[in-house]
């Protein structure tokens, strides 16, 4: 997993849901957002797929940069996302 302490307040993250699917999102408070997902108060997609596990994150200095990267990751194939979260690809 990427370093959670990286510089930047804007975080792109990838969760693995209980059903094995991936969810990609953006936040400025990763711990709060993970708790929301696991409490069923997160994204609609993750509500029926808890518990979720943080598999990957990247921190950015701007919201725009983080959201651009979020979009890039959402366009990846399942295999490419697996490589990313396993640290084999960036």
Secondary structure, 3 states (H helix, E strand, C coil): CCCCCCCCCEEEEEEECCCCCEEEEEECCHHHHHHHHHCCCCCHHHHCCCCCEEEEEEEECCHHHHHHHHHHHHCCCHHHHHHHHCCCCC
